[in-house]
């Protein structure tokens, strides 16, 4: 199955979070979608943590200026959530923070 990819860069900021949650709500356990955003979506990550604690995964696939590529998944029952790095960095391993 192909993972859907959504480019949020052309959307108004107010629409981005709404679309992310709509896509997440449509996922079955074990499925994921990817998004591209023009900045690091830390606010979205915090909202996912509040709305869906212990039921989502978040992985930074690439972090370039103007193009953050994120994979968001719905966890299967009993699957461990992806923890954010304790140092507060984004977790991409390449952006330095």
N, CA and C atoms as an extended XYZ file, in Angstrom:
291
Properties=species:S:1:pos:R:3:atomname:S:1:resname:S:1:resid:I:1 pbc="F F F"
N         0.848       -1.189        0.000 N   UNK     1
C         0.000        0.000        0.000 CA  UNK     1
C         0.889        1.247        0.000 C   UNK     1
N         0.546        2.201       -0.830 N   UNK     2
C         1.290        3.442       -0.918 CA  UNK     2
C         0.854        4.392        0.200 C   UNK     2
N         1.826        5.027        0.832 N   UNK     3
C         1.534        5.995        1.888 CA  UNK     3
C         1.158        7.325        1.242 C   UNK     3
N        -0.020        7.875        1.551 N   UNK     4
C        -0.416        9.168        0.981 CA  UNK     4
C         0.541       10.279        1.408 C   UNK     4
N         0.811       11.191        0.494 N   UNK     5
C         1.687       12.334        0.749 CA  UNK     5
C         0.911       13.612        0.453 C   UNK     5
N         0.922       14.538        1.414 N   UNK     6
C         0.215       15.812        1.279 CA  UNK     6
C         1.221       16.948        1.414 C   UNK     6
N         1.170       17.871        0.478 N   UNK     7
C         2.037       19.044        0.521 CA  UNK     7
C         1.241       20.196        1.119 C   UNK     7
N         1.584       20.547        2.351 N   UNK     8
C         0.857       21.591        3.072 CA  UNK     8
C         1.353       22.999        2.750 C   UNK     8
N         2.438       23.122        2.029 N   UNK     9
C         3.062       24.433        1.844 CA  UNK     9
C         2.165       25.440        1.149 C   UNK     9
N         1.250       24.999        0.301 N   UNK    10
C         0.379       25.946       -0.408 CA  UNK    10
C        -0.892       26.277        0.373 C   UNK    10
N        -1.102       25.610        1.499 N   UNK    11
C        -2.308       25.838        2.297 CA  UNK    11
C        -2.124       26.982        3.283 C   UNK    11
N        -3.223       27.633        3.618 N   UNK    12
C        -3.197       28.647        4.666 CA  UNK    12
C        -2.873       27.962        5.992 C   UNK    12
N        -2.103       28.605        6.850 N   UNK    13
C        -1.722       27.968        8.127 CA  UNK    13
C        -2.902       27.415        8.917 C   UNK    13
N        -4.028       28.092        8.916 N   UNK    14
C        -5.188       27.627        9.678 CA  UNK    14
C        -5.722       26.298        9.137 C   UNK    14
N        -5.514       26.003        7.873 N   UNK    15
C        -6.009       24.779        7.259 CA  UNK    15
C        -5.108       23.570        7.517 C   UNK    15
N        -3.844       23.795        7.792 N   UNK    16
C        -2.873       22.707        7.878 CA  UNK    16
C        -3.162       21.733        9.008 C   UNK    16
N        -3.390       22.229       10.196 N   UNK    17
C        -3.640       21.336       11.331 CA  UNK    17
C        -4.947       20.581       11.140 C   UNK    17
N        -5.960       21.276       10.657 N   UNK    18
C        -7.251       20.640       10.421 CA  UNK    18
C        -7.108       19.478        9.448 C   UNK    18
N        -6.381       19.683        8.360 N   UNK    19
C        -6.182       18.631        7.370 CA  UNK    19
C        -5.367       17.469        7.955 C   UNK    19
N        -4.367       17.787        8.759 N   UNK    20
C        -3.563       16.725        9.381 CA  UNK    20
C        -4.428       15.847       10.277 C   UNK    20
N        -5.281       16.432       11.082 N   UNK    21
C        -6.137       15.643       11.972 CA  UNK    21
C        -7.214       14.876       11.195 C   UNK    21
N        -7.732       15.455       10.130 N   UNK    22
C        -8.697       14.728        9.299 CA  UNK    22
C        -8.050       13.486        8.692 C   UNK    22
N        -6.838       13.641        8.202 N   UNK    23
C        -6.127       12.500        7.616 CA  UNK    23
C        -5.802       11.456        8.670 C   UNK    23
N        -5.403       11.875        9.856 N   UNK    24
C        -5.104       10.932       10.930 CA  UNK    24
C        -6.365       10.173       11.341 C   UNK    24
N        -7.474       10.887       11.474 N   UNK    25
C        -8.724       10.249       11.889 CA  UNK    25
C        -9.190        9.191       10.887 C   UNK    25
N        -8.796        9.331        9.625 N   UNK    26
C        -9.189        8.371        8.592 CA  UNK    26
C        -8.280        7.138        8.542 C   UNK    26
N        -7.186        7.153        9.287 N   UNK    27
C        -6.242        6.028        9.268 CA  UNK    27
C        -6.739        4.847       10.084 C   UNK    27
N        -6.484        3.665        9.589 N   UNK    28
C        -6.679        2.439       10.365 CA  UNK    28
C        -5.398        2.195       11.156 C   UNK    28
N        -5.476        1.435       12.260 N   UNK    29
C        -4.255        1.125       13.007 CA  UNK    29
C        -3.194        0.516       12.084 C   UNK    29
N        -1.975        1.028       12.209 N   UNK    30
C        -0.870        0.563       11.393 CA  UNK    30
C        -0.652        1.363       10.119 C   UNK    30
N        -1.595        2.236        9.765 N   UNK    31
C        -1.462        3.061        8.563 CA  UNK    31
C        -0.820        4.400        8.918 C   UNK    31
N        -0.343        5.087        7.873 N   UNK    32
C         0.315        6.383        8.065 CA  UNK    32
C         0.077        7.265        6.846 C   UNK    32
N         0.345        8.546        7.020 N   UNK    33
C         0.394        9.475        5.910 CA  UNK    33
C         1.627       10.345        6.104 C   UNK    33
N         2.037       11.004        5.038 N   UNK    34
C         3.189       11.889        5.106 CA  UNK    34
C         2.772       13.278        4.679 C   UNK    34
N         3.458       14.255        5.227 N   UNK    35
C         3.199       15.633        4.847 CA  UNK    35
C         4.510       16.357        4.619 C   UNK    35
N         4.421       17.380        3.812 N   UNK    36
C         5.540       18.296        3.614 CA  UNK    36
C         5.062       19.660        4.056 C   UNK    36
N         5.848       20.291        4.905 N   UNK    37
C         5.498       21.594        5.449 CA  UNK    37
C         6.663       22.550        5.199 C   UNK    37
N         6.414       23.840        5.230 N   UNK    38
C         7.470       24.808        4.961 CA  UNK    38
C         8.309       25.164        6.182 C   UNK    38
N         7.953       24.605        7.335 N   UNK    39
C         8.716       24.816        8.565 CA  UNK    39
C         8.528       23.598        9.464 C   UNK    39
N         9.330       23.515       10.496 N   UNK    40
C         9.179       22.407       11.446 CA  UNK    40
C         7.824       22.530       12.137 C   UNK    40
N         6.970       21.528       12.051 N   UNK    41
C         5.623       21.616       12.624 CA  UNK    41
C         5.566       21.223       14.103 C   UNK    41
N         6.303       21.938       14.932 N   UNK    42
C         6.322       21.627       16.370 CA  UNK    42
C         4.958       21.809       17.018 C   UNK    42
N         4.225       22.843       16.610 N   UNK    43
C         2.891       23.064       17.170 CA  UNK    43
C         1.957       21.900       16.862 C   UNK    43
N         2.052       21.375       15.657 N   UNK    44
C         1.235       20.234       15.277 CA  UNK    44
C         1.621       19.010       16.104 C   UNK    44
N         2.902       18.804       16.300 N   UNK    45
C         3.353       17.688       17.129 CA  UNK    45
C         2.805       17.807       18.552 C   UNK    45
N         2.833       18.998       19.109 N   UNK    46
C         2.295       19.193       20.459 CA  UNK    46
C         0.791       18.916       20.493 C   UNK    46
N         0.063       19.339       19.468 N   UNK    47
C        -1.377       19.080       19.419 CA  UNK    47
C        -1.663       17.584       19.300 C   UNK    47
N        -0.876       16.871       18.490 N   UNK    48
C        -1.050       15.420       18.411 CA  UNK    48
C        -0.819       14.793       19.781 C   UNK    48
N         0.184       15.264       20.499 N   UNK    49
C         0.463       14.730       21.829 CA  UNK    49
C        -0.682       14.947       22.798 C   UNK    49
N        -1.381       16.059       22.661 N   UNK    50
C        -2.518       16.350       23.536 CA  UNK    50
C        -3.769       15.580       23.114 C   UNK    50
N        -4.024       15.513       21.821 N   UNK    51
C        -5.258       14.898       21.318 CA  UNK    51
C        -5.193       13.376       21.230 C   UNK    51
N        -4.019       12.862       20.918 N   UNK    52
C        -3.877       11.426       20.662 CA  UNK    52
C        -2.686       10.840       21.426 C   UNK    52
N        -2.595       11.072       22.727 N   UNK    53
C        -1.437       10.548       23.453 CA  UNK    53
C        -1.366        9.026       23.319 C   UNK    53
N        -0.179        8.537       23.092 N   UNK    54
C         0.084        7.097       23.020 CA  UNK    54
C        -0.615        6.383       21.869 C   UNK    54
N        -1.093        7.116       20.852 N   UNK    55
C        -1.747        6.429       19.740 CA  UNK    55
C        -1.217        6.856       18.375 C   UNK    55
N        -0.158        7.673       18.346 N   UNK    56
C         0.383        8.108       17.067 CA  UNK    56
C         1.905        7.984       17.062 C   UNK    56
N         2.439        7.866       15.859 N   UNK    57
C         3.888        7.913       15.679 CA  UNK    57
C         4.216        9.145       14.848 C   UNK    57
N         5.408        9.675       15.047 N   UNK    58
C         5.847       10.895       14.369 CA  UNK    58
C         7.296       10.696       13.997 C   UNK    58
N         7.584       10.797       12.717 N   UNK    59
C         8.954       10.593       12.269 CA  UNK    59
C         9.326       11.664       11.256 C   UNK    59
N        10.405       12.374       11.523 N   UNK    60
C        10.927       13.350       10.574 CA  UNK    60
C        11.742       12.576        9.540 C   UNK    60
N        11.304       12.603        8.307 N   UNK    61
C        11.998       11.898        7.235 CA  UNK    61
C        13.076       12.758        6.604 C   UNK    61
N        12.836       14.068        6.560 N   UNK    62
C        13.808       15.001        5.984 CA  UNK    62
C        13.501       16.390        6.519 C   UNK    62
N        14.546       17.148        6.752 N   UNK    63
C        14.379       18.507        7.263 CA  UNK    63
C        15.293       19.439        6.474 C   UNK    63
N        14.703       20.109        5.507 N   UNK    64
C        15.420       21.069        4.677 CA  UNK    64
C        14.745       22.420        4.839 C   UNK    64
N        15.476       23.501        4.645 N   UNK    65
C        14.822       24.811        4.699 CA  UNK    65
C        13.662       24.863        3.707 C   UNK    65
N        12.474       25.129        4.220 N   UNK    66
C        11.285       25.236        3.385 CA  UNK    66
C        10.633       23.921        3.022 C   UNK    66
N        11.168       22.800        3.511 N   UNK    67
C        10.587       21.499        3.154 CA  UNK    67
C        10.850       20.472        4.253 C   UNK    67
N         9.956       20.421        5.224 N   UNK    68
C        10.003       19.405        6.281 CA  UNK    68
C         9.095       18.262        5.876 C   UNK    68
N         9.635       17.056        5.825 N   UNK    69
C         8.892       15.864        5.409 CA  UNK    69
C         8.672       15.005        6.655 C   UNK    69
N         7.410       14.845        7.039 N   UNK    70
C         7.029       14.166        8.285 CA  UNK    70
C         6.132       12.980        7.957 C   UNK    70
N         6.327       11.874        8.672 N   UNK    71
C         5.443       10.698        8.566 CA  UNK    71
C         4.688       10.569        9.886 C   UNK    71
N         3.349       10.546        9.807 N   UNK    72
C         2.488       10.438       10.978 CA  UNK    72
C         1.668        9.165       10.835 C   UNK    72
N         1.702        8.319       11.848 N   UNK    73
C         0.986        7.055       11.779 CA  UNK    73
C         0.069        6.829       12.960 C   UNK    73
N        -0.914        5.977       12.758 N   UNK    74
C        -1.798        5.536       13.845 CA  UNK    74
C        -1.250        4.198       14.333 C   UNK    74
N        -0.943        4.134       15.616 N   UNK    75
C        -0.352        2.929       16.177 CA  UNK    75
C        -1.364        1.797       16.295 C   UNK    75
N        -0.868        0.589       16.175 N   UNK    76
C        -1.673       -0.600       16.435 CA  UNK    76
C        -1.779       -0.780       17.944 C   UNK    76
N        -2.773       -1.509       18.394 N   UNK    77
C        -2.940       -1.784       19.824 CA  UNK    77
C        -1.666       -2.424       20.359 C   UNK    77
N        -1.160       -1.892       21.461 N   UNK    78
C         0.024       -2.429       22.110 CA  UNK    78
C         1.341       -1.939       21.533 C   UNK    78
N         1.302       -1.200       20.432 N   UNK    79
C         2.527       -0.682       19.820 CA  UNK    79
C         3.016        0.525       20.614 C   UNK    79
N         4.314        0.598       20.850 N   UNK    80
C         4.886        1.690       21.634 CA  UNK    80
C         4.945        2.967       20.801 C   UNK    80
N         4.563        4.105       21.398 N   UNK    81
C         4.636        5.371       20.670 CA  UNK    81
C         6.080        5.786       20.435 C   UNK    81
N         6.285        6.583       19.406 N   UNK    82
C         7.593        7.151       19.131 CA  UNK    82
C         7.805        8.314       20.084 C   UNK    82
N         8.840        8.245       20.865 N   UNK    83
C         9.111        9.302       21.838 CA  UNK    83
C         9.867       10.438       21.174 C   UNK    83
N         9.541       11.665       21.569 N   UNK    84
C        10.302       12.823       21.114 CA  UNK    84
C        11.648       12.812       21.832 C   UNK    84
N        12.700       13.290       21.179 N   UNK    85
C        14.005       13.322       21.821 CA  UNK    85
C        13.975       14.118       23.113 C   UNK    85
N        14.658       13.630       24.133 N   UNK    86
C        14.666       14.274       25.447 CA  UNK    86
C        15.366       15.625       25.419 C   UNK    86
N        16.255       15.841       24.437 N   UNK    87
C        16.983       17.103       24.383 CA  UNK    87
C        16.212       18.229       23.728 C   UNK    87
N        14.980       17.956       23.296 N   UNK    88
C        14.155       18.990       22.689 CA  UNK    88
C        14.421       19.217       21.216 C   UNK    88
N        15.332       18.444       20.625 N   UNK    89
C        15.607       18.609       19.194 CA  UNK    89
C        14.452       18.015       18.399 C   UNK    89
N        14.493       18.225       17.104 N   UNK    90
C        13.407       17.734       16.256 CA  UNK    90
C        13.497       16.243       16.009 C   UNK    90
N        14.656       15.667       16.163 N   UNK    91
C        14.815       14.231       15.985 CA  UNK    91
C        15.210       13.809       14.593 C   UNK    91
N        15.451       14.760       13.689 N   UNK    92
C        15.784       14.380       12.322 CA  UNK    92
C        17.232       13.953       12.183 C   UNK    92
N        18.068       14.339       13.115 N   UNK    93
C        19.457       13.936       13.074 CA  UNK    93
C        20.334       14.788       12.169 C   UNK    93
N        19.774       15.760       11.529 N   UNK    94
C        20.584       16.522       10.597 CA  UNK    94
C        20.450       18.028       10.674 C   UNK    94
N        19.490       18.518       11.422 N   UNK    95
C        19.269       19.969       11.404 CA  UNK    95
C        19.915       20.687       12.587 C   UNK    95
N        20.381       19.947       13.560 N   UNK    96
C        21.037       20.573       14.709 CA  UNK    96
C        20.082       21.123       15.747 C   UNK    96
N        18.806       20.760       15.688 N   UNK    97
C        17.921       21.256       16.718 CA  UNK    97
C        16.537       21.134       16.439 C   UNK    97
